[in-house]
Amino acid sequence: MNDIKVVMIVAFNGYQHIEYGIPKHIIEDAGFQVVTASDQPGFAVAKDGSTTQVDITLDKVNASYYAGIIFIGGPGAMEHLDNTTSYKIIQDAVQQNILIGAICISTRILAKSGVLTNKYATGWNEDNKLNAIYKEYNVKYVTQDDVVIDNSIITATGPAAAQQFGDSFVKMLQKQI
């Protein structure tokens, strides 16, 4: 299984370290290889000041090379990852039935890419804007669950859901292989 890869995409500045670290550990413990992507090369800086090495830049990510793709939230996600490059990766992954996940504020990037249209999803809503964003993109907002799975898309609310998100992602990966 160690040749099966999952790409985790983080903002170069301001990713959420818990949403990255816990699922990464779970995915690696299950025998999958994790590749870290970001919008810039070097060492991405989390909101708590910790860092992680970027293996590949966002513009070089080819969805077909991975069994799963995860967008990590945090205060930098919308500034660094909410763009046409991310949308193309997401759309390509969904077209190829590749498992895709997003946690926290990054679920908004999935919505804006169009892949959550008429699907159930959750996400971070402490700014009370998620309902309006999901309504704009015809997403069925689930408020009562921390992790929501709709076909091959997994969304989660935030750091408190990181363990459940990672576990759910691995279960879905194992079903696909």
Stockholm file with secondary structure:
# STOCKHOLM 1.0

chainA/1-177         MNDIKVVMIVAFNGYQHIEYGIPKHIIEDAGFQVVTASDQPGFAVAKDGSTTQVDITLDKVNASYYAGIIFIGGPGAMEHLDNTTSYKIIQDAVQQNILIGAICISTRILAKSGVLTNKYATGWNEDNKLNAIYKEYNVKYVTQDDVVIDNSIITATGPAAAQQFGDSFVKMLQKQI
#=GR chainA/1-177 SS CTTCEEEEEECSEEECHHHHHHHHHHHHHTTCEEEEEESSSSEEEETTSCEEECSEEGGGCCGGGCSEEEECCSTTHHHHHCSHHHHHHHHHHHHTTCEEEEEGGGHHHHHHHTTTTTCEECCCCTTSCHHHHHHHTTCEECCSCSEEEETTEEEECSGGGHHHHHHHHHHHHHHHC
#=GC SS_cons         CTTCEEEEEECSEEECHHHHHHHHHHHHHTTCEEEEEESSSSEEEETTSCEEECSEEGGGCCGGGCSEEEECCSTTHHHHHCSHHHHHHHHHHHHTTCEEEEEGGGHHHHHHHTTTTTCEECCCCTTSCHHHHHHHTTCEECCSCSEEEETTEEEECSGGGHHHHHHHHHHHHHHHC
//
